[in-house]
Amino acid sequence: MIVARVAWQPLGMRQPMKCLGRSLVARHGSVRYAAQLHTTALMRMNDKPEEGEKVAAMPVARVDPTLPGQSLTFINKIKAYLGFYKSGAKELWGNMKVVKDIDSRVSAGAVVSRAEFQIHLRNPADQLRLLPFGLLLVFLPEAIPLLVAMFPGMCPSTCITFGTMAKMAAKRDAVRQKLHVAALQRLEEAGLEPSDFDTVDNLVRVAGRGSSIFQLEQLDNADVRMVCRFLGIGGMFARLQVERLRSGLRKHLDVIATDDALLASEQLVEQLGLTELVRACQERGIPSTHLSEPQLRESLGKWIELTQAHGHTIGMMPIAWSRLALLDRSVESPAR
């Protein structure tokens, strides 16, 4: 698997933003965020790469029209959307070339950054979306904002606005709220309760019992479907194929473990752009709709601290179950 041969070190992936530094307030659900007016998806920093440093897939400088605080007329807002989507498609086109370089360097045991790792993960699906999305850009560009609002899955990752990400997160969080209730009942049947997950010491202790719900291969079909749905894995038809879901869950947890290592080694939790921050939390089952930006960064930071300290000993399944048990609360570390 690709993850096993990757060494981690930042390689750039930073976009200097000129004249786009106005402070704005972004809204996600019922929460307001202090944010900078820029859309560098994978990074929030605005420092330039080192001289001679190889920069892969430099994002295109562009403004997210869904961030509030911009006094745009209807026509200007449509133009801002089109500019955002066109530059996103251009960035994706560049990423398609970068992925080949990433593949060759990974095969040679070279170093890749977290940004490059994410590009490698997202590009296969993005390539499938590029042709229909590109045709819309050419022949029916004015309809794209409406179509994306109706079918957010049609949008390549480089063209997802914060507004679209927030709406998708709100739908997933509503599903998670219902699954949380079902998960509590399942944990009770297994002789567990939420307090078994609220601290690191408790989580390590219950994980050591070897309960079948913490063993991916022993997880029954209903639990596989529940955990996958909570983490957003698989579509409606994929949930009918349990073994395919089990394989997808295993892959997802491996990818998250690798991504956690990258985020930790590059110290990126405080540097992620707002859209990328919400995406990272959603991938880990961290509800984001009613958490403030500092709370999201704190929750993501605690998750990463937990996986880096104990993921290699207790595995990722107990940590995933902690999300189902606690929902929007985090596993607390011992007082220092």
Secondary structure, DSSP 8 states (H G I E B T S, - for coil): -GGGG-EE---------SS---EEEEEETTEEEEEES---SS--------TT----S-------TTSSS----HHHHHHHHHHHHHHHHHHHHHHHHHHHHHHHHHHTT-EE-HHHHHHHHHHHHHHHHHHHHHHHHHH-GGGHHHHHHH-GGGS-GGG--HHHHHHHHHHHHHHHHHHHHHHHHHHHHTT--GGGTSBHHHHHHHHTTT-GGG-GGG--HHHHHHHHHHHT-S-TTGGG-HHHHHHHHHHHHHHHHHHHHHHHHTT-TTTS-HHHHHHHHHHTT---TTS-HHHHHHHHHHHHHHHHHHHHHH-HHHHHHHHHHHTTS--B----
